Amino acid sequence: GIGVDTHMHRIFNDLKWVDSKTPEKTREQLEGWLPRQKWGEVNWLWVGFGQEVQQQKEKTLRKALACSDPKEALVLIGTLKMDVKKEGKKFGLEEEIEKALSDE
């Protein structure tokens, strides 16, 4: 099955992929709609992403700014409860973040 730790539980609820109170309920809900062949990918992809968003904020922001759609990437990161403007200021990325978020 899908391994869901506390961090993944929070992320999937923040993304509104599930509506659950415990990691076990999150796992059950994910397994209820995610195709079985994707279960393995979910673990390595989201565990790594969740760790990076929480522990390597500058790296995450720089990746978002360098991607093909920085505005969407920054919005996604914000959905996961990172204050992108506040964190960007810490790393001297204020102008780049403002520009990306204002681009239509």
CNS distance restraints for C-alpha pairs under 8 A (distance, minus, plus):
assign (resid   1 and name CA) (resid  27 and name CA) 7.96 0.50 0.50
assign (resid   1 and name CA) (resid  31 and name CA) 7.42 0.50 0.50
assign (resid   1 and name CA) (resid  39 and name CA) 6.75 0.50 0.50
assign (resid   2 and name CA) (resid  27 and name CA) 6.10 0.50 0.50
assign (resid   2 and name CA) (resid  30 and name CA) 7.88 0.50 0.50
assign (resid   2 and name CA) (resid  31 and name CA) 7.05 0.50 0.50
assign (resid   2 and name CA) (resid  39 and name CA) 5.53 0.50 0.50
assign (resid   2 and name CA) (resid  40 and name CA) 6.89 0.50 0.50
assign (resid   2 and name CA) (resid  42 and name CA) 7.38 0.50 0.50
assign (resid   2 and name CA) (resid  43 and name CA) 6.63 0.50 0.50
assign (resid   3 and name CA) (resid  27 and name CA) 6.97 0.50 0.50
assign (resid   3 and name CA) (resid  43 and name CA) 6.43 0.50 0.50
assign (resid   4 and name CA) (resid   8 and name CA) 5.63 0.50 0.50
assign (resid   4 and name CA) (resid   9 and name CA) 6.09 0.50 0.50
assign (resid   4 and name CA) (resid  23 and name CA) 5.64 0.50 0.50
assign (resid   4 and name CA) (resid  24 and name CA) 7.10 0.50 0.50
assign (resid   4 and name CA) (resid  26 and name CA) 7.19 0.50 0.50
assign (resid   4 and name CA) (resid  27 and name CA) 5.89 0.50 0.50
assign (resid   4 and name CA) (resid  43 and name CA) 7.70 0.50 0.50
assign (resid   5 and name CA) (resid   9 and name CA) 6.06 0.50 0.50
assign (resid   5 and name CA) (resid  23 and name CA) 6.08 0.50 0.50
assign (resid   6 and name CA) (resid  10 and name CA) 6.29 0.50 0.50
assign (resid   6 and name CA) (resid  23 and name CA) 6.05 0.50 0.50
assign (resid   7 and name CA) (resid  11 and name CA) 6.21 0.50 0.50
assign (resid   7 and name CA) (resid  47 and name CA) 7.87 0.50 0.50
assign (resid   7 and name CA) (resid  50 and name CA) 6.80 0.50 0.50
assign (resid   8 and name CA) (resid  12 and name CA) 6.03 0.50 0.50
assign (resid   8 and name CA) (resid  23 and name CA) 7.78 0.50 0.50
assign (resid   8 and name CA) (resid  46 and name CA) 6.94 0.50 0.50
assign (resid   8 and name CA) (resid  47 and name CA) 6.63 0.50 0.50
assign (resid   8 and name CA) (resid  50 and name CA) 6.95 0.50 0.50
assign (resid   9 and name CA) (resid  13 and name CA) 6.30 0.50 0.50
assign (resid   9 and name CA) (resid  22 and name CA) 7.07 0.50 0.50
assign (resid   9 and name CA) (resid  23 and name CA) 5.06 0.50 0.50
assign (resid   9 and name CA) (resid  26 and name CA) 5.98 0.50 0.50
assign (resid  10 and name CA) (resid  14 and name CA) 6.05 0.50 0.50
assign (resid  11 and name CA) (resid  15 and name CA) 6.15 0.50 0.50
assign (resid  11 and name CA) (resid  50 and name CA) 7.26 0.50 0.50
assign (resid  11 and name CA) (resid  80 and name CA) 6.21 0.50 0.50
assign (resid  12 and name CA) (resid  16 and name CA) 6.15 0.50 0.50
assign (resid  12 and name CA) (resid  17 and name CA) 5.32 0.50 0.50
assign (resid  12 and name CA) (resid  18 and name CA) 6.01 0.50 0.50
assign (resid  12 and name CA) (resid  26 and name CA) 7.60 0.50 0.50
assign (resid  13 and name CA) (resid  17 and name CA) 6.02 0.50 0.50
assign (resid  13 and name CA) (resid  18 and name CA) 5.24 0.50 0.50
assign (resid  13 and name CA) (resid  19 and name CA) 5.75 0.50 0.50
assign (resid  13 and name CA) (resid  20 and name CA) 6.95 0.50 0.50
assign (resid  13 and name CA) (resid  26 and name CA) 7.98 0.50 0.50
assign (resid  14 and name CA) (resid  79 and name CA) 6.41 0.50 0.50
assign (resid  14 and name CA) (resid  80 and name CA) 5.96 0.50 0.50
assign (resid  14 and name CA) (resid  81 and name CA) 8.00 0.50 0.50
assign (resid  15 and name CA) (resid  79 and name CA) 6.75 0.50 0.50
assign (resid  15 and name CA) (resid  80 and name CA) 7.25 0.50 0.50
assign (resid  17 and name CA) (resid  30 and name CA) 7.59 0.50 0.50
assign (resid  18 and name CA) (resid  26 and name CA) 6.24 0.50 0.50
assign (resid  18 and name CA) (resid  29 and name CA) 6.24 0.50 0.50
assign (resid  18 and name CA) (resid  30 and name CA) 6.97 0.50 0.50
assign (resid  19 and name CA) (resid  26 and name CA) 7.38 0.50 0.50
assign (resid  20 and name CA) (resid  25 and name CA) 5.72 0.50 0.50
assign (resid  20 and name CA) (resid  26 and name CA) 5.59 0.50 0.50
assign (resid  21 and name CA) (resid  25 and name CA) 6.79 0.50 0.50
assign (resid  21 and name CA) (resid  26 and name CA) 7.59 0.50 0.50
assign (resid  22 and name CA) (resid  26 and name CA) 6.28 0.50 0.50
assign (resid  23 and name CA) (resid  27 and name CA) 6.18 0.50 0.50
assign (resid  24 and name CA) (resid  28 and name CA) 6.32 0.50 0.50
assign (resid  25 and name CA) (resid  29 and name CA) 6.13 0.50 0.50
assign (resid  26 and name CA) (resid  30 and name CA) 6.11 0.50 0.50
assign (resid  27 and name CA) (resid  31 and name CA) 6.06 0.50 0.50
assign (resid  28 and name CA) (resid  32 and name CA) 6.14 0.50 0.50
assign (resid  29 and name CA) (resid  33 and name CA) 6.90 0.50 0.50
assign (resid  30 and name CA) (resid  34 and name CA) 5.65 0.50 0.50
assign (resid  31 and name CA) (resid  35 and name CA) 7.40 0.50 0.50
assign (resid  31 and name CA) (resid  36 and name CA) 7.19 0.50 0.50
assign (resid  31 and name CA) (resid  39 and name CA) 7.64 0.50 0.50
assign (resid  34 and name CA) (resid  38 and name CA) 6.79 0.50 0.50
assign (resid  34 and name CA) (resid  39 and name CA) 7.15 0.50 0.50
assign (resid  35 and name CA) (resid  39 and name CA) 7.03 0.50 0.50
assign (resid  38 and name CA) (resid  42 and name CA) 6.35 0.50 0.50
assign (resid  39 and name CA) (resid  43 and name CA) 6.91 0.50 0.50
assign (resid  40 and name CA) (resid  44 and name CA) 7.04 0.50 0.50
assign (resid  41 and name CA) (resid  45 and name CA) 5.88 0.50 0.50
assign (resid  42 and name CA) (resid  46 and name CA) 5.74 0.50 0.50
assign (resid  42 and name CA) (resid  47 and name CA) 7.94 0.50 0.50
assign (resid  43 and name CA) (resid  47 and name CA) 5.79 0.50 0.50
assign (resid  44 and name CA) (resid  48 and name CA) 6.10 0.50 0.50
assign (resid  45 and name CA) (resid  49 and name CA) 6.23 0.50 0.50
assign (resid  46 and name CA) (resid  50 and name CA) 5.77 0.50 0.50
assign (resid  47 and name CA) (resid  51 and name CA) 6.15 0.50 0.50
assign (resid  48 and name CA) (resid  52 and name CA) 6.16 0.50 0.50
assign (resid  49 and name CA) (resid  53 and name CA) 6.14 0.50 0.50
assign (resid  50 and name CA) (resid  54 and name CA) 6.23 0.50 0.50
assign (resid  51 and name CA) (resid  55 and name CA) 5.73 0.50 0.50
assign (resid  51 and name CA) (resid  56 and name CA) 7.47 0.50 0.50
assign (resid  52 and name CA) (resid  56 and name CA) 4.79 0.50 0.50
assign (resid  52 and name CA) (resid  57 and name CA) 6.70 0.50 0.50
assign (resid  52 and name CA) (resid  59 and name CA) 7.61 0.50 0.50
assign (resid  52 and name CA) (resid  60 and name CA) 6.40 0.50 0.50
assign (resid  53 and name CA) (resid  57 and name CA) 5.55 0.50 0.50
assign (resid  53 and name CA) (resid  60 and name CA) 5.94 0.50 0.50
assign (resid  53 and name CA) (resid  77 and name CA) 7.29 0.50 0.50
assign (resid  53 and name CA) (resid  82 and name CA) 7.54 0.50 0.50
assign (resid  54 and name CA) (resid  82 and name CA) 7.91 0.50 0.50
assign (resid  56 and name CA) (resid  60 and name CA) 6.25 0.50 0.50
assign (resid  57 and name CA) (resid  61 and name CA) 6.13 0.50 0.50
assign (resid  57 and name CA) (resid  87 and name CA) 7.19 0.50 0.50
assign (resid  58 and name CA) (resid  62 and name CA) 6.13 0.50 0.50
assign (resid  58 and name CA) (resid  87 and name CA) 7.57 0.50 0.50
assign (resid  58 and name CA) (resid  88 and name CA) 7.41 0.50 0.50
assign (resid  58 and name CA) (resid  91 and name CA) 6.50 0.50 0.50
assign (resid  59 and name CA) (resid  63 and name CA) 6.16 0.50 0.50
assign (resid  60 and name CA) (resid  64 and name CA) 6.21 0.50 0.50
assign (resid  61 and name CA) (resid  65 and name CA) 6.17 0.50 0.50
assign (resid  61 and name CA) (resid  74 and name CA) 7.40 0.50 0.50
assign (resid  61 and name CA) (resid  84 and name CA) 7.48 0.50 0.50
assign (resid  61 and name CA) (resid  88 and name CA) 7.20 0.50 0.50
assign (resid  62 and name CA) (resid  66 and name CA) 6.16 0.50 0.50
assign (resid  63 and name CA) (resid  67 and name CA) 6.17 0.50 0.50
assign (resid  64 and name CA) (resid  69 and name CA) 7.78 0.50 0.50
assign (resid  64 and name CA) (resid  70 and name CA) 5.20 0.50 0.50
assign (resid  64 and name CA) (resid  71 and name CA) 7.99 0.50 0.50
assign (resid  64 and name CA) (resid  73 and name CA) 5.22 0.50 0.50
assign (resid  64 and name CA) (resid  74 and name CA) 6.13 0.50 0.50
assign (resid  65 and name CA) (resid  69 and name CA) 7.91 0.50 0.50
assign (resid  65 and name CA) (resid  70 and name CA) 4.79 0.50 0.50
assign (resid  65 and name CA) (resid  71 and name CA) 7.85 0.50 0.50
assign (resid  65 and name CA) (resid  73 and name CA) 7.70 0.50 0.50
assign (resid  65 and name CA) (resid  74 and name CA) 7.70 0.50 0.50
assign (resid  65 and name CA) (resid  96 and name CA) 7.39 0.50 0.50
assign (resid  65 and name CA) (resid  97 and name CA) 7.26 0.50 0.50
assign (resid  65 and name CA) (resid 100 and name CA) 7.25 0.50 0.50
assign (resid  66 and name CA) (resid  70 and name CA) 6.69 0.50 0.50
assign (resid  67 and name CA) (resid  73 and name CA) 7.69 0.50 0.50
assign (resid  69 and name CA) (resid  73 and name CA) 6.35 0.50 0.50
assign (resid  70 and name CA) (resid  74 and name CA) 6.03 0.50 0.50
assign (resid  70 and name CA) (resid 100 and name CA) 5.93 0.50 0.50
assign (resid  70 and name CA) (resid 101 and name CA) 7.75 0.50 0.50
assign (resid  71 and name CA) (resid  75 and name CA) 6.20 0.50 0.50
assign (resid  71 and name CA) (resid 100 and name CA) 5.22 0.50 0.50
assign (resid  71 and name CA) (resid 101 and name CA) 5.07 0.50 0.50
assign (resid  71 and name CA) (resid 102 and name CA) 7.92 0.50 0.50
assign (resid  71 and name CA) (resid 103 and name CA) 7.26 0.50 0.50
assign (resid  72 and name CA) (resid  76 and name CA) 6.15 0.50 0.50
assign (resid  73 and name CA) (resid  77 and name CA) 6.27 0.50 0.50
assign (resid  74 and name CA) (resid  78 and name CA) 6.10 0.50 0.50
assign (resid  74 and name CA) (resid  84 and name CA) 6.89 0.50 0.50
assign (resid  74 and name CA) (resid 101 and name CA) 7.55 0.50 0.50
assign (resid  75 and name CA) (resid  79 and name CA) 6.21 0.50 0.50
assign (resid  76 and name CA) (resid  80 and name CA) 6.64 0.50 0.50
assign (resid  77 and name CA) (resid  81 and name CA) 6.93 0.50 0.50
assign (resid  77 and name CA) (resid  82 and name CA) 5.97 0.50 0.50
assign (resid  77 and name CA) (resid  84 and name CA) 7.32 0.50 0.50
assign (resid  78 and name CA) (resid  82 and name CA) 4.92 0.50 0.50
assign (resid  78 and name CA) (resid  83 and name CA) 5.97 0.50 0.50
assign (resid  78 and name CA) (resid  84 and name CA) 6.23 0.50 0.50
assign (resid  82 and name CA) (resid  87 and name CA) 7.62 0.50 0.50
assign (resid  83 and name CA) (resid  87 and name CA) 6.05 0.50 0.50
assign (resid  84 and name CA) (resid  88 and name CA) 5.65 0.50 0.50
assign (resid  84 and name CA) (resid  97 and name CA) 7.71 0.50 0.50
assign (resid  85 and name CA) (resid  89 and name CA) 6.16 0.50 0.50
assign (resid  85 and name CA) (resid  94 and name CA) 6.49 0.50 0.50
assign (resid  85 and name CA) (resid  97 and name CA) 6.89 0.50 0.50
assign (resid  85 and name CA) (resid  98 and name CA) 7.78 0.50 0.50
assign (resid  86 and name CA) (resid  90 and name CA) 6.75 0.50 0.50
assign (resid  87 and name CA) (resid  91 and name CA) 6.79 0.50 0.50
assign (resid  88 and name CA) (resid  92 and name CA) 6.11 0.50 0.50
assign (resid  88 and name CA) (resid  93 and name CA) 4.67 0.50 0.50
assign (resid  88 and name CA) (resid  94 and name CA) 5.27 0.50 0.50
assign (resid  88 and name CA) (resid  97 and name CA) 6.94 0.50 0.50
assign (resid  89 and name CA) (resid  93 and name CA) 5.76 0.50 0.50
assign (resid  89 and name CA) (resid  94 and name CA) 5.03 0.50 0.50
assign (resid  93 and name CA) (resid  97 and name CA) 6.09 0.50 0.50
assign (resid  94 and name CA) (resid  98 and name CA) 6.08 0.50 0.50
assign (resid  95 and name CA) (resid  99 and name CA) 6.07 0.50 0.50
assign (resid  96 and name CA) (resid 100 and name CA) 6.14 0.50 0.50
assign (resid  97 and name CA) (resid 101 and name CA) 6.06 0.50 0.50
assign (resid  98 and name CA) (resid 102 and name CA) 6.09 0.50 0.50
assign (resid  99 and name CA) (resid 103 and name CA) 6.16 0.50 0.50
